[in-house]
């Protein structure tokens, strides 16, 4: 297996940070506050995020991945709640979808 170069690692960090920022934007939460609340950012990192300077405040790939996964969990939960609101379970019929609507979905 080939070793990862420093450039590849940096690109991974940037991509993860961008994913975190995008997910935080989707949830309309402050990324710095979210990272602080789950204990994944130091005071210095929080200040760097809030400053808005063009830098990579959190450089730890594992911590960025944890932040990204926690944000994604929240996005998924919000999406599921929206689906529940839109497709209210029909208790009388006991089903979500009309079986006569065959759309060739394999599941």
Backbone as XML, in Angstrom:
<?xml version="1.0"?>
<chain id="A" units="angstrom">
  <residue number="1" name="UNK">
    <atom name="N" x="0.845" y="-1.171" z="0.000"/>
    <atom name="CA" x="0.000" y="0.000" z="0.000"/>
    <atom name="C" x="0.893" y="1.237" z="0.000"/>
  </residue>
  <residue number="2" name="UNK">
    <atom name="N" x="0.583" y="2.170" z="-0.861"/>
    <atom name="CA" x="1.392" y="3.377" z="-0.986"/>
    <atom name="C" x="1.180" y="4.288" z="0.219"/>
  </residue>
  <residue number="3" name="UNK">
    <atom name="N" x="2.258" y="4.935" z="0.615"/>
    <atom name="CA" x="2.171" y="5.889" z="1.721"/>
    <atom name="C" x="1.463" y="7.151" z="1.260"/>
  </residue>
  <residue number="4" name="UNK">
    <atom name="N" x="0.730" y="7.733" z="2.161"/>
    <atom name="CA" x="0.065" y="8.992" z="1.832"/>
    <atom name="C" x="1.071" y="10.126" z="1.963"/>
  </residue>
  <residue number="5" name="UNK">
    <atom name="N" x="1.074" y="10.995" z="0.998"/>
    <atom name="CA" x="1.974" y="12.145" z="1.041"/>
    <atom name="C" x="1.374" y="13.219" z="1.945"/>
  </residue>
  <residue number="6" name="UNK">
    <atom name="N" x="2.200" y="14.169" z="2.318"/>
    <atom name="CA" x="1.733" y="15.277" z="3.147"/>
    <atom name="C" x="0.645" y="16.064" z="2.422"/>
  </residue>
  <residue number="7" name="UNK">
    <atom name="N" x="0.784" y="16.182" z="1.108"/>
    <atom name="CA" x="-0.215" y="16.905" z="0.326"/>
    <atom name="C" x="-1.558" y="16.174" z="0.359"/>
  </residue>
  <residue number="8" name="UNK">
    <atom name="N" x="-1.529" y="14.852" z="0.251"/>
    <atom name="CA" x="-2.766" y="14.071" z="0.288"/>
    <atom name="C" x="-3.450" y="14.201" z="1.653"/>
  </residue>
  <residue number="9" name="UNK">
    <atom name="N" x="-2.654" y="14.172" z="2.718"/>
    <atom name="CA" x="-3.219" y="14.327" z="4.059"/>
    <atom name="C" x="-3.838" y="15.707" z="4.236"/>
  </residue>
  <residue number="10" name="UNK">
    <atom name="N" x="-3.158" y="16.728" z="3.722"/>
    <atom name="CA" x="-3.691" y="18.081" z="3.835"/>
    <atom name="C" x="-4.990" y="18.222" z="3.042"/>
  </residue>
  <residue number="11" name="UNK">
    <atom name="N" x="-5.032" y="17.625" z="1.845"/>
    <atom name="CA" x="-6.256" y="17.662" z="1.045"/>
    <atom name="C" x="-7.403" y="16.962" z="1.772"/>
  </residue>
  <residue number="12" name="UNK">
    <atom name="N" x="-7.090" y="15.880" z="2.461"/>
    <atom name="CA" x="-8.099" y="15.159" z="3.246"/>
    <atom name="C" x="-8.627" y="16.057" z="4.362"/>
  </residue>
  <residue number="13" name="UNK">
    <atom name="N" x="-7.718" y="16.754" z="5.055"/>
    <atom name="CA" x="-8.131" y="17.671" z="6.120"/>
    <atom name="C" x="-9.046" y="18.769" z="5.584"/>
  </residue>
  <residue number="14" name="UNK">
    <atom name="N" x="-8.640" y="19.353" z="4.454"/>
    <atom name="CA" x="-9.430" y="20.434" z="3.852"/>
    <atom name="C" x="-10.810" y="19.916" z="3.449"/>
  </residue>
  <residue number="15" name="UNK">
    <atom name="N" x="-10.852" y="18.745" z="2.822"/>
    <atom name="CA" x="-12.134" y="18.170" z="2.400"/>
    <atom name="C" x="-13.044" y="17.895" z="3.595"/>
  </residue>
  <residue number="16" name="UNK">
    <atom name="N" x="-12.482" y="17.321" z="4.656"/>
    <atom name="CA" x="-13.284" y="17.043" z="5.853"/>
    <atom name="C" x="-13.797" y="18.332" z="6.484"/>
  </residue>
  <residue number="17" name="UNK">
    <atom name="N" x="-12.930" y="19.348" z="6.552"/>
    <atom name="CA" x="-13.357" y="20.625" z="7.127"/>
    <atom name="C" x="-14.471" y="21.242" z="6.284"/>
  </residue>
  <residue number="18" name="UNK">
    <atom name="N" x="-14.330" y="21.178" z="4.961"/>
    <atom name="CA" x="-15.372" y="21.700" z="4.069"/>
    <atom name="C" x="-16.690" y="20.948" z="4.258"/>
  </residue>
  <residue number="19" name="UNK">
    <atom name="N" x="-16.608" y="19.620" z="4.421"/>
    <atom name="CA" x="-17.819" y="18.832" z="4.686"/>
    <atom name="C" x="-18.477" y="19.271" z="5.992"/>
  </residue>
  <residue number="20" name="UNK">
    <atom name="N" x="-17.657" y="19.464" z="7.019"/>
    <atom name="CA" x="-18.190" y="19.908" z="8.310"/>
    <atom name="C" x="-18.866" y="21.269" z="8.176"/>
  </residue>
  <residue number="21" name="UNK">
    <atom name="N" x="-18.213" y="22.187" z="7.479"/>
    <atom name="CA" x="-18.780" y="23.526" z="7.305"/>
    <atom name="C" x="-20.095" y="23.457" z="6.528"/>
  </residue>
  <residue number="22" name="UNK">
    <atom name="N" x="-20.143" y="22.623" z="5.506"/>
    <atom name="CA" x="-21.365" y="22.475" z="4.723"/>
    <atom name="C" x="-22.505" y="21.875" z="5.525"/>
  </residue>
  <residue number="23" name="UNK">
    <atom name="N" x="-22.200" y="20.846" z="6.303"/>
    <atom name="CA" x="-23.236" y="20.222" z="7.136"/>
    <atom name="C" x="-23.727" y="21.182" z="8.215"/>
  </residue>
  <residue number="24" name="UNK">
    <atom name="N" x="-22.802" y="21.937" z="8.807"/>
    <atom name="CA" x="-23.198" y="22.929" z="9.809"/>
    <atom name="C" x="-24.094" y="23.985" z="9.172"/>
  </residue>
  <residue number="25" name="UNK">
    <atom name="N" x="-23.774" y="24.373" z="7.947"/>
    <atom name="CA" x="-24.620" y="25.326" z="7.232"/>
    <atom name="C" x="-26.001" y="24.765" z="6.954"/>
  </residue>
  <residue number="26" name="UNK">
    <atom name="N" x="-26.060" y="23.501" z="6.580"/>
    <atom name="CA" x="-27.349" y="22.849" z="6.336"/>
    <atom name="C" x="-28.209" y="22.862" z="7.593"/>
  </residue>
  <residue number="27" name="UNK">
    <atom name="N" x="-27.574" y="22.609" z="8.723"/>
    <atom name="CA" x="-28.290" y="22.591" z="10.000"/>
    <atom name="C" x="-28.497" y="23.985" z="10.581"/>
  </residue>
  <residue number="28" name="UNK">
    <atom name="N" x="-27.849" y="24.964" z="9.993"/>
    <atom name="CA" x="-27.876" y="26.340" z="10.480"/>
    <atom name="C" x="-27.385" y="26.423" z="11.918"/>
  </residue>
  <residue number="29" name="UNK">
    <atom name="N" x="-26.250" y="25.757" z="12.162"/>
    <atom name="CA" x="-25.588" y="25.830" z="13.459"/>
    <atom name="C" x="-24.191" y="26.393" z="13.249"/>
  </residue>
  <residue number="30" name="UNK">
    <atom name="N" x="-23.651" y="26.975" z="14.292"/>
    <atom name="CA" x="-22.293" y="27.501" z="14.237"/>
    <atom name="C" x="-21.321" y="26.338" z="14.423"/>
  </residue>
  <residue number="31" name="UNK">
    <atom name="N" x="-20.435" y="26.145" z="13.461"/>
    <atom name="CA" x="-19.500" y="25.016" z="13.510"/>
    <atom name="C" x="-18.618" y="25.078" z="14.748"/>
  </residue>
  <residue number="32" name="UNK">
    <atom name="N" x="-18.150" y="26.265" z="15.111"/>
    <atom name="CA" x="-17.286" y="26.401" z="16.286"/>
    <atom name="C" x="-18.026" y="25.980" z="17.551"/>
  </residue>
  <residue number="33" name="UNK">
    <atom name="N" x="-19.250" y="26.457" z="17.707"/>
    <atom name="CA" x="-20.033" y="26.094" z="18.893"/>
    <atom name="C" x="-20.338" y="24.601" z="18.920"/>
  </residue>
  <residue number="34" name="UNK">
    <atom name="N" x="-20.674" y="24.037" z="17.759"/>
    <atom name="CA" x="-20.973" y="22.605" z="17.692"/>
    <atom name="C" x="-19.747" y="21.786" z="18.096"/>
  </residue>
  <residue number="35" name="UNK">
    <atom name="N" x="-18.584" y="22.122" z="17.530"/>
    <atom name="CA" x="-17.353" y="21.392" z="17.851"/>
    <atom name="C" x="-16.999" y="21.537" z="19.324"/>
  </residue>
  <residue number="36" name="UNK">
    <atom name="N" x="-17.231" y="22.716" z="19.877"/>
    <atom name="CA" x="-16.954" y="22.931" z="21.300"/>
    <atom name="C" x="-17.903" y="22.116" z="22.169"/>
  </residue>
  <residue number="37" name="UNK">
    <atom name="N" x="-19.180" y="22.090" z="21.799"/>
    <atom name="CA" x="-20.178" y="21.365" z="22.594"/>
    <atom name="C" x="-19.917" y="19.870" z="22.654"/>
  </residue>
  <residue number="38" name="UNK">
    <atom name="N" x="-19.341" y="19.312" z="21.600"/>
    <atom name="CA" x="-19.060" y="17.871" z="21.630"/>
    <atom name="C" x="-17.621" y="17.590" z="22.066"/>
  </residue>
  <residue number="39" name="UNK">
    <atom name="N" x="-16.890" y="18.637" z="22.464"/>
    <atom name="CA" x="-15.541" y="18.481" z="22.997"/>
    <atom name="C" x="-14.482" y="18.146" z="21.969"/>
  </residue>
  <residue number="40" name="UNK">
    <atom name="N" x="-14.689" y="18.562" z="20.735"/>
    <atom name="CA" x="-13.747" y="18.224" z="19.669"/>
    <atom name="C" x="-12.912" y="19.410" z="19.196"/>
  </residue>
  <residue number="41" name="UNK">
    <atom name="N" x="-12.976" y="20.540" z="19.897"/>
    <atom name="CA" x="-12.188" y="21.704" z="19.495"/>
    <atom name="C" x="-11.675" y="22.421" z="20.736"/>
  </residue>
  <residue number="42" name="UNK">
    <atom name="N" x="-10.427" y="22.854" z="20.665"/>
    <atom name="CA" x="-9.833" y="23.613" z="21.764"/>
    <atom name="C" x="-10.284" y="25.068" z="21.669"/>
  </residue>
  <residue number="43" name="UNK">
    <atom name="N" x="-10.000" y="25.838" z="22.709"/>
    <atom name="CA" x="-10.363" y="27.259" z="22.710"/>
    <atom name="C" x="-9.674" y="27.986" z="21.559"/>
  </residue>
  <residue number="44" name="UNK">
    <atom name="N" x="-8.427" y="27.633" z="21.272"/>
    <atom name="CA" x="-7.695" y="28.253" z="20.164"/>
    <atom name="C" x="-8.347" y="27.920" z="18.832"/>
  </residue>
  <residue number="45" name="UNK">
    <atom name="N" x="-8.754" y="26.674" z="18.665"/>
    <atom name="CA" x="-9.405" y="26.255" z="17.420"/>
    <atom name="C" x="-10.767" y="26.930" z="17.250"/>
  </residue>
  <residue number="46" name="UNK">
    <atom name="N" x="-11.495" y="27.051" z="18.342"/>
    <atom name="CA" x="-12.797" y="27.719" z="18.292"/>
    <atom name="C" x="-12.623" y="29.173" z="17.876"/>
  </residue>
  <residue number="47" name="UNK">
    <atom name="N" x="-11.622" y="29.845" z="18.463"/>
    <atom name="CA" x="-11.357" y="31.244" z="18.105"/>
    <atom name="C" x="-10.971" y="31.364" z="16.634"/>
  </residue>
  <residue number="48" name="UNK">
    <atom name="N" x="-10.194" y="30.406" z="16.135"/>
    <atom name="CA" x="-9.777" y="30.444" z="14.724"/>
    <atom name="C" x="-10.968" y="30.241" z="13.794"/>
  </residue>
  <residue number="49" name="UNK">
    <atom name="N" x="-11.877" y="29.355" z="14.158"/>
    <atom name="CA" x="-13.072" y="29.132" z="13.337"/>
    <atom name="C" x="-13.923" y="30.398" z="13.317"/>
  </residue>
  <residue number="50" name="UNK">
    <atom name="N" x="-14.117" y="30.996" z="14.494"/>
    <atom name="CA" x="-14.967" y="32.182" z="14.593"/>
    <atom name="C" x="-14.353" y="33.391" z="13.904"/>
  </residue>
  <residue number="51" name="UNK">
    <atom name="N" x="-13.022" y="33.434" z="13.801"/>
    <atom name="CA" x="-12.371" y="34.591" z="13.173"/>
    <atom name="C" x="-12.648" y="34.650" z="11.677"/>
  </residue>
  <residue number="52" name="UNK">
    <atom name="N" x="-12.907" y="33.489" z="11.079"/>
    <atom name="CA" x="-13.195" y="33.453" z="9.650"/>
    <atom name="C" x="-11.970" y="33.596" z="8.770"/>
  </residue>
  <residue number="53" name="UNK">
    <atom name="N" x="-10.795" y="33.554" z="9.368"/>
    <atom name="CA" x="-9.563" y="33.663" z="8.584"/>
    <atom name="C" x="-9.406" y="32.433" z="7.698"/>
  </residue>
  <residue number="54" name="UNK">
    <atom name="N" x="-8.789" y="32.613" z="6.533"/>
    <atom name="CA" x="-8.581" y="31.465" z="5.631"/>
    <atom name="C" x="-7.484" y="30.539" z="6.158"/>
  </residue>
  <residue number="55" name="UNK">
    <atom name="N" x="-7.867" y="29.655" z="7.048"/>
    <atom name="CA" x="-6.927" y="28.689" z="7.611"/>
    <atom name="C" x="-7.690" y="27.410" z="7.911"/>
  </residue>
  <residue number="56" name="UNK">
    <atom name="N" x="-6.980" y="26.400" z="8.313"/>
    <atom name="CA" x="-7.596" y="25.133" z="8.697"/>
    <atom name="C" x="-7.495" y="25.026" z="10.218"/>
  </residue>
  <residue number="57" name="UNK">
    <atom name="N" x="-8.517" y="25.500" z="10.940"/>
    <atom name="CA" x="-8.435" y="25.580" z="12.399"/>
    <atom name="C" x="-8.231" y="24.240" z="13.090"/>
  </residue>
  <residue number="58" name="UNK">
    <atom name="N" x="-8.904" y="23.204" z="12.617"/>
    <atom name="CA" x="-8.781" y="21.878" z="13.229"/>
    <atom name="C" x="-8.019" y="21.006" z="12.240"/>
  </residue>
  <residue number="59" name="UNK">
    <atom name="N" x="-6.851" y="20.541" z="12.647"/>
    <atom name="CA" x="-6.020" y="19.790" z="11.703"/>
    <atom name="C" x="-6.023" y="18.284" z="11.946"/>
  </residue>
  <residue number="60" name="UNK">
    <atom name="N" x="-6.677" y="17.841" z="12.990"/>
    <atom name="CA" x="-6.719" y="16.417" z="13.311"/>
    <atom name="C" x="-7.785" y="15.725" z="12.461"/>
  </residue>
  <residue number="61" name="UNK">
    <atom name="N" x="-7.348" y="14.813" z="11.611"/>
    <atom name="CA" x="-8.286" y="14.089" z="10.752"/>
    <atom name="C" x="-9.300" y="13.290" z="11.578"/>
  </residue>
  <residue number="62" name="UNK">
    <atom name="N" x="-8.886" y="12.568" z="12.628"/>
    <atom name="CA" x="-9.888" y="11.836" z="13.416"/>
    <atom name="C" x="-10.930" y="12.754" z="14.064"/>
  </residue>
  <residue number="63" name="UNK">
    <atom name="N" x="-10.495" y="13.901" z="14.597"/>
    <atom name="CA" x="-11.464" y="14.817" z="15.210"/>
    <atom name="C" x="-12.392" y="15.417" z="14.166"/>
  </residue>
  <residue number="64" name="UNK">
    <atom name="N" x="-11.846" y="15.771" z="12.996"/>
    <atom name="CA" x="-12.690" y="16.284" z="11.913"/>
    <atom name="C" x="-13.711" y="15.237" z="11.480"/>
  </residue>
  <residue number="65" name="UNK">
    <atom name="N" x="-13.271" y="13.983" z="11.420"/>
    <atom name="CA" x="-14.185" y="12.904" z="11.024"/>
    <atom name="C" x="-15.296" y="12.727" z="12.056"/>
  </residue>
  <residue number="66" name="UNK">
    <atom name="N" x="-14.964" y="12.825" z="13.334"/>
    <atom name="CA" x="-15.974" y="12.702" z="14.390"/>
    <atom name="C" x="-16.977" y="13.845" z="14.296"/>
  </residue>
  <residue number="67" name="UNK">
    <atom name="N" x="-16.482" y="15.068" z="14.093"/>
    <atom name="CA" x="-17.374" y="16.222" z="13.945"/>
    <atom name="C" x="-18.284" y="16.016" z="12.743"/>
  </residue>
  <residue number="68" name="UNK">
    <atom name="N" x="-17.698" y="15.588" z="11.630"/>
    <atom name="CA" x="-18.473" y="15.380" z="10.406"/>
    <atom name="C" x="-19.553" y="14.322" z="10.617"/>
  </residue>
  <residue number="69" name="UNK">
    <atom name="N" x="-19.213" y="13.229" z="11.276"/>
    <atom name="CA" x="-20.189" y="12.159" z="11.510"/>
    <atom name="C" x="-21.305" y="12.608" z="12.451"/>
  </residue>
  <residue number="70" name="UNK">
    <atom name="N" x="-20.962" y="13.365" z="13.472"/>
    <atom name="CA" x="-21.991" y="13.874" z="14.391"/>
    <atom name="C" x="-22.933" y="14.838" z="13.668"/>
  </residue>
  <residue number="71" name="UNK">
    <atom name="N" x="-22.353" y="15.705" z="12.828"/>
    <atom name="CA" x="-23.188" y="16.621" z="12.045"/>
    <atom name="C" x="-24.079" y="15.844" z="11.082"/>
  </residue>
  <residue number="72" name="UNK">
    <atom name="N" x="-23.518" y="14.828" z="10.432"/>
    <atom name="CA" x="-24.298" y="14.033" z="9.486"/>
    <atom name="C" x="-25.433" y="13.305" z="10.196"/>
  </residue>
  <residue number="73" name="UNK">
    <atom name="N" x="-25.185" y="12.828" z="11.414"/>
    <atom name="CA" x="-26.252" y="12.197" z="12.200"/>
    <atom name="C" x="-27.401" y="13.171" z="12.439"/>
  </residue>
  <residue number="74" name="UNK">
    <atom name="N" x="-27.058" y="14.407" z="12.732"/>
    <atom name="CA" x="-28.100" y="15.413" z="12.968"/>
    <atom name="C" x="-28.865" y="15.739" z="11.689"/>
  </residue>
  <residue number="75" name="UNK">
    <atom name="N" x="-28.143" y="15.827" z="10.566"/>
    <atom name="CA" x="-28.807" y="16.074" z="9.280"/>
    <atom name="C" x="-29.759" y="14.927" z="8.968"/>
  </residue>
  <residue number="76" name="UNK">
    <atom name="N" x="-29.288" y="13.691" z="9.153"/>
    <atom name="CA" x="-30.137" y="12.523" z="8.894"/>
    <atom name="C" x="-31.378" y="12.529" z="9.784"/>
  </residue>
  <residue number="77" name="UNK">
    <atom name="N" x="-31.202" y="12.862" z="11.060"/>
    <atom name="CA" x="-32.337" y="12.897" z="11.983"/>
    <atom name="C" x="-33.339" y="13.974" z="11.570"/>
  </residue>
  <residue number="78" name="UNK">
    <atom name="N" x="-32.840" y="15.133" z="11.169"/>
    <atom name="CA" x="-33.738" y="16.209" z="10.731"/>
    <atom name="C" x="-34.482" y="15.804" z="9.467"/>
  </residue>
  <residue number="79" name="UNK">
    <atom name="N" x="-33.781" y="15.156" z="8.557"/>
    <atom name="CA" x="-34.408" y="14.697" z="7.317"/>
    <atom name="C" x="-35.484" y="13.654" z="7.623"/>
  </residue>
  <residue number="80" name="UNK">
    <atom name="N" x="-35.191" y="12.735" z="8.530"/>
    <atom name="CA" x="-36.164" y="11.708" z="8.897"/>
    <atom name="C" x="-37.407" y="12.335" z="9.525"/>
  </residue>
  <residue number="81" name="UNK">
    <atom name="N" x="-37.206" y="13.348" z="10.387"/>
    <atom name="CA" x="-38.356" y="14.036" z="10.988"/>
    <atom name="C" x="-39.210" y="14.698" z="9.914"/>
  </residue>
  <residue number="82" name="UNK">
    <atom name="N" x="-38.563" y="15.281" z="8.899"/>
    <atom name="CA" x="-39.317" y="15.888" z="7.800"/>
    <atom name="C" x="-40.112" y="14.830" z="7.044"/>
  </residue>
  <residue number="83" name="UNK">
    <atom name="N" x="-39.492" y="13.684" z="6.809"/>
    <atom name="CA" x="-40.204" y="12.603" z="6.125"/>
    <atom name="C" x="-41.401" y="12.133" z="6.934"/>
  </residue>
  <residue number="84" name="UNK">
    <atom name="N" x="-41.229" y="12.037" z="8.240"/>
    <atom name="CA" x="-42.347" y="11.629" z="9.092"/>
    <atom name="C" x="-43.499" y="12.623" z="8.994"/>
  </residue>
  <residue number="85" name="UNK">
    <atom name="N" x="-43.164" y="13.903" z="8.929"/>
    <atom name="CA" x="-44.209" y="14.924" z="8.822"/>
    <atom name="C" x="-44.929" y="14.845" z="7.482"/>
  </residue>
  <residue number="86" name="UNK">
    <atom name="N" x="-44.177" y="14.616" z="6.414"/>
    <atom name="CA" x="-44.755" y="14.591" z="5.073"/>
    <atom name="C" x="-45.540" y="13.310" z="4.834"/>
  </residue>
  <residue number="87" name="UNK">
    <atom name="N" x="-44.952" y="12.188" z="5.218"/>
    <atom name="CA" x="-45.588" y="10.890" z="4.994"/>
    <atom name="C" x="-46.099" y="10.350" z="6.325"/>
  </residue>
  <residue number="88" name="UNK">
    <atom name="N" x="-47.138" y="10.968" z="6.825"/>
    <atom name="CA" x="-47.697" y="10.526" z="8.104"/>
    <atom name="C" x="-48.188" y="9.087" z="7.951"/>
  </residue>
  <residue number="89" name="UNK">
    <atom name="N" x="-47.892" y="8.292" z="8.934"/>
    <atom name="CA" x="-48.259" y="6.885" z="8.892"/>
    <atom name="C" x="-49.769" y="6.741" z="8.946"/>
  </residue>
  <residue number="90" name="UNK">
    <atom name="N" x="-50.320" y="6.046" z="8.009"/>
    <atom name="CA" x="-51.767" y="5.824" z="7.936"/>
    <atom name="C" x="-52.100" y="4.601" z="8.797"/>
  </residue>
  <residue number="91" name="UNK">
    <atom name="N" x="-52.554" y="4.860" z="10.030"/>
    <atom name="CA" x="-52.810" y="3.763" z="10.968"/>
    <atom name="C" x="-53.926" y="2.840" z="10.494"/>
  </residue>
  <residue number="92" name="UNK">
    <atom name="N" x="-54.891" y="3.387" z="9.808"/>
    <atom name="CA" x="-56.007" y="2.554" z="9.348"/>
    <atom name="C" x="-55.540" y="1.550" z="8.303"/>
  </residue>
  <residue number="93" name="UNK">
    <atom name="N" x="-54.643" y="1.955" z="7.439"/>
    <atom name="CA" x="-54.149" y="1.075" z="6.384"/>
    <atom name="C" x="-52.911" y="0.304" z="6.819"/>
  </residue>
  <residue number="94" name="UNK">
    <atom name="N" x="-52.171" y="0.856" z="7.782"/>
    <atom name="CA" x="-50.962" y="0.183" z="8.253"/>
    <atom name="C" x="-49.835" y="0.189" z="7.240"/>
  </residue>
  <residue number="95" name="UNK">
    <atom name="N" x="-49.768" y="1.223" z="6.420"/>
    <atom name="CA" x="-48.699" y="1.268" z="5.416"/>
    <atom name="C" x="-48.344" y="2.719" z="5.113"/>
  </residue>
  <residue number="96" name="UNK">
    <atom name="N" x="-47.159" y="2.913" z="4.573"/>
    <atom name="CA" x="-46.701" y="4.230" z="4.157"/>
    <atom name="C" x="-47.073" y="4.515" z="2.708"/>
  </residue>
  <residue number="97" name="UNK">
    <atom name="N" x="-46.905" y="3.523" z="1.839"/>
    <atom name="CA" x="-47.049" y="3.727" z="0.406"/>
    <atom name="C" x="-48.119" y="2.810" z="-0.164"/>
  </residue>
  <residue number="98" name="UNK">
    <atom name="N" x="-48.706" y="3.247" z="-1.229"/>
    <atom name="CA" x="-49.719" y="2.480" z="-1.939"/>
    <atom name="C" x="-49.022" y="1.396" z="-2.764"/>
  </residue>
  <residue number="99" name="UNK">
    <atom name="N" x="-49.298" y="0.106" z="-2.511"/>
    <atom name="CA" x="-48.619" y="-0.958" z="-3.254"/>
    <atom name="C" x="-48.959" y="-0.965" z="-4.738"/>
  </residue>
  <residue number="100" name="UNK">
    <atom name="N" x="-50.016" y="-0.271" z="-5.131"/>
    <atom name="CA" x="-50.354" y="-0.226" z="-6.557"/>
    <atom name="C" x="-49.395" y="0.665" z="-7.333"/>
  </residue>
  <residue number="101" name="UNK">
    <atom name="N" x="-48.608" y="1.459" z="-6.628"/>
    <atom name="CA" x="-47.621" y="2.319" z="-7.278"/>
    <atom name="C" x="-46.318" y="1.541" z="-7.435"/>
  </residue>
  <residue number="102" name="UNK">
    <atom name="N" x="-46.256" y="0.700" z="-8.441"/>
    <atom name="CA" x="-45.060" y="-0.103" z="-8.697"/>
    <atom name="C" x="-44.068" y="0.741" z="-9.480"/>
  </residue>
  <residue number="103" name="UNK">
    <atom name="N" x="-42.990" y="1.116" z="-8.821"/>
    <atom name="CA" x="-42.005" y="1.971" z="-9.484"/>
    <atom name="C" x="-40.675" y="1.250" z="-9.721"/>
  </residue>
  <residue number="104" name="UNK">
    <atom name="N" x="-40.698" y="-0.055" z="-9.675"/>
    <atom name="CA" x="-39.519" y="-0.887" z="-9.948"/>
    <atom name="C" x="-38.359" y="-0.641" z="-8.989"/>
  </residue>
  <residue number="105" name="UNK">
    <atom name="N" x="-38.642" y="-0.210" z="-7.785"/>
    <atom name="CA" x="-37.585" y="-0.063" z="-6.792"/>
    <atom name="C" x="-37.359" y="-1.436" z="-6.172"/>
  </residue>
  <residue number="106" name="UNK">
    <atom name="N" x="-36.111" y="-1.905" z="-6.115"/>
    <atom name="CA" x="-35.840" y="-3.277" z="-5.688"/>
    <atom name="C" x="-35.963" y="-3.541" z="-4.196"/>
  </residue>
  <residue number="107" name="UNK">
    <atom name="N" x="-36.346" y="-2.590" z="-3.404"/>
    <atom name="CA" x="-36.458" y="-2.855" z="-1.975"/>
    <atom name="C" x="-37.848" y="-2.606" z="-1.469"/>
  </residue>
</chain>
